[in-house]
Amino acid sequence: ASALHMLEEHGRELEAARLGISWYPDDLGNRAEEVSALAALGRRKEVERVIQSCLEVVSVGEYDVVDVMLTAARELRAHGYREDSIRMAGRAVEWLEDRSGAEGSPRALREDLGEALYRAERWEEAREVFRERTAGEVEDVGNLGRLGTLAARAGEAQAARCCWRWRWR
């Protein structure tokens, strides 16, 4: 499905994702592939339906429902549906905030929260989460990259260029 997405063969990608779901219904990685295809095809109501169905699945794979929501947000944005993307990312933020401290590793939840806030265009809140995550972890290139992007959005050119040395206080 991922290869078909890159080839922009979204109809075939959807078929592959749904075949995967039929074989492994509790692996939400296949649902992420499905929402990716649906978003590319402009089938936004179906994206919502898939997300809703994911809320009822206890995932057995690497993906959870927030991963599917963030995939949907990314793909909706990539295919020209900015408002739907922001709304979906906001839904992921709410889901994560409801579970903060309740399940999973708080650290993993904070990482997902930073990404959800970023995709929801809640820049300052995202920045705080990524600052927190980089404290003492200068080698975390992903978090530093997000901080650099957020600095650029804020018009802080020097911080954006040098985020690997930048001290956020």
DRENKOL-352480 format. One record per atom (N, C-alpha, C): residue in one letter; x, y, z. Coordinates in steps of 0.05 Angstrom, whole numbers, plus 5000, padded with zeros to 4 digits. Each point is the difference from the previous one (the first is absolute). Example, Ala and Ser with C-alpha at 12.3 -4.5 7.8 and 13.67 -1.06 7.14 Angstrom:
! residues 2
A526448865156;A498250245000;A501850245000;S499350214986;S501650245001;S498550225014;
END
This chain:
! residues 169
A501649765000;A498450245000;A501750255000;S502250005016;S501750245001;S501350054973;A500949794987;A501250034973;A498050114980;L497649905001;L497950094982;L499350305006;H500150085025;H499650285007;H502150174987;M502549925002;M502150164988;M499850014969;L498949794989;L499650004971;L497450144992;E498650115020;E497550144995;E497849834988;E500149745007;E498049814991;E498149955024;H498550205007;H498550005025;H497749805001;G498849954977;G497949794999;G501149735007;R502349934988;R501349755006;R501149995028;E500950235010;E500950025027;E497849945020;L497650104994;L497749955017;L499349705000;E500149884977;E499549714998;E502049845017;A502550084998;A502149865015;A499650035030;A499450255008;A499550055029;A497649845010;R497949994985;R497649855008;R500549705000;L501749904983;L500749725000;L501549955026;G501950175007;G501549985025;G498150005024;I498050175000;I498150015022;I498549745002;S499349884977;S498549755001;S501749775012;W502650024996;W501849805011;W500750055029;Y500450265007;Y500850085027;Y498350235009;P497549945008;P498250225007;P500850165025;D501749905017;D500850155024;D502750134997;D501150004976;D502550144995;D499350274988;L500350215016;L499250264991;L501850124979;G502349884995;G501750094978;G498649994973;N498349794997;N498449984975;N497950224999;R498950085023;R498150225000;R501350264993;A502550035008;A501550244993;A500450014970;E500649784988;E500249994971;E497450064986;E497849905012;E497350054989;E499450305001;V500450135022;V499450295001;V501850164982;S502449914997;S501950134981;S498850004972;A499149774991;A498849974974;A497450164998;L498349985020;L497550144999;L500350314998;A502050105016;A500550294999;A501050084972;A501749844989;A501150064973;A497850004979;L498049835005;L497749984981;L497850215006;G500450165021;G498150205007;G497549905014;R500149765011;R497749875013;R500150055030;R499650265007;R500450095027;R498049885020;K497549964992;K498149885018;K500749715007;E501249864981;E500949735005;E502450005019;V501750214998;V502250025019;V498950015028;E498050175004;E498750025027;E498949735009;R498749864982;R498949745007;R502249805009;V502250004986;V502249825008;V501150085027;I500350265005;I501050095026;I498149905022;Q497550044995;Q498049925020;Q500249705005;S500349844979;S500249715004;S502649925015;C502150164997;C502549955014;C499750045030;L498250175009;L499650045028;L499149755015;E498949824985;E498949755011;E502049774998;V502450044989;V501949794996;V502250025021;V500649785012;V502449985018;V502249904981;S501850184994;S502049934979;S502049805010;V500849824982;V502049805006;V502750074988;G500150204983;G502450074985;G501450245013;E501750124984;E501550245009;E498350255001;Y497950014985;Y498350234997;Y497850005021;D499350255009;D497550035015;D498350204986;V497750065012;V498150184986;V501150284995;V501750095018;V501250274995;V501850004976;D501449784995;D501749984976;D498250014975;V497749885001;V498250014977;V498950284997;M499350135022;M499150284998;M502150184989;L502549975008;L502250174991;L500649954970;T499849754992;T500349934972;T497850144984;A497549985010;A497850134986;A500550304998;A500950135022;A500550295000;A502250074980;R502149844999;R502250054981;R499049984972;E498649794994;E499149954972;E497850204991;L498250065019;L498050204993;L501350274993;R502050075015;R501450254994;R501549984974;A501349784995;A501649974975;A498250004976;H497549935003;H498249994976;H498050235000;G500750225014;G498550254997;G497650045019;Y499849845021;Y497850025019;Y501050105027;R501050255000;R501250125024;R498250005024;E497650094997;E498150025023;E499449735011;D499649804983;D499549735009;D502449895014;S502450074990;S502549915013;S500250125028;I499650255002;I500250135027;I498049885019;R497549964991;R498049885016;R500849725010;M501149844981;M500849735007;M502350005020;A501950184996;A502250025019;A499050095028;G498150185000;G498850095025;G498649775014;R498849824985;R498849765011;R502149825013;A502349984987;A502249855011;A501050135026;V500250265001;V500850145025;V498149935022;E497450024995;E498049935020;E500349715010;W500349824981;W500349725007;W502449965018;L502350134993;L502449975016;L499750135028;E498850235001;E499650145025;E498249845019;D498049864988;D498249835016;D501549765013;R502249924987;R501449765009;R502650075015;S500750255001;S502550085013;S500249885028;G502049835003;G500449875025;G498349755005;A498049954982;A498249785004;A501049744987;E501350024977;E500949764986;E502650064985;G501549804995;G502550044985;G502150165015;S502250044988;S502150155013;S499450304997;P500150155022;P499650294998;P501950134979;R502449904999;R501950114981;R499149964971;A499049764994;A499049954973;A497550174994;L498350035020;L497750174996;L500850294995;R502050105014;R500950274996;R501250044971;E501449804991;E501050014972;E497750024980;D498049835003;D497750014983;D498550275003;L499950105025;L498650255005;L501450234985;G502650015001;G501550214986;G499349994970;E500049774989;E499449974971;E497150084994;A498149915017;A497250074996;A499650315002;L501350125020;L499750305002;L501250134976;Y502249904990;Y501350124976;Y498149984977;R498849774995;R498249964977;R497450165004;A499350055025;A497650175005;A500650294999;E502450074993;E501050284997;E499850155026;R500449865022;R500150125026;R502950035007;W501350194986;W502950024999;W501350035028;E499050195016;E501350055026;E499849765019;E497749875000;E499749765016;E501849784991;A500249974974;A501849804989;A502950065007;R500750254998;R502750095007;R500849925028;E498150055019;E500549935028;E500549705003;V498449844987;V500449715002;V502749924989;F500750114976;F502649924988;F502350115017;R499750235012;R502150115018;R500549805023;E497749925012;E500149825022;E501449744992;R499349904976;R501149754991;R503050024993;T501050234993;T502850024993;T501750065025;A498850075022;A501650065024;A501649755007;G502650034999;G501849785007;G500449804977;E498750044977;E500249814978;E500850154975;V502350115000;V500950164978;V500249844974;E500449745002;E500349834977;E497449934986;D497750075011;D497549934987;D499450184977;V500949924976;V499850164976;V497250074992;G498149815004;G497250054993;G498850235016;N500449995026;N499050225017;N501450274993;L502549994996;L501550254993;L499050104973;G499549824981;G499050084974;G497350145003;R498249895017;R497450135004;R500450285013;L501950015019;L500550265013;L501050204979;G501749914982;G501050184979;G497850094982;T498249824993;T497750074983;T498250215015;L499549955025;L498350185016;L501450275003;A502650015003;A501450255001;A499850154974;A500249864978;A499750134974;A497250124997;R497949855009;R497350104998;R499650255017;A501550025022;A499950235018;A501750234990;G501449964978;G501750214989;G502750035014;E500849795014;E502550005015;E502149864983;A501150144980;A501849884981;A502549885012;Q501250145019;Q502549905012;Q499449735015;A497949995015;A499349765014;A499449774981;A498650074978;A499449804980;A502549884987;R502050174995;R502449914987;R501849835020;C499850075025;C501849885019;C498649855022;C497849884994;C498449885022;C501649795015;W501949884988;W501649795014;W501750125022;R500650264999;R501550145021;R498250185017;W497650044991;W498250195013;W499349905028;R500150185019;R499149935027;R497350125005;W498049835003;W497350095006;W499750025030;R499450245009;R499650045029;R497350105007;
END
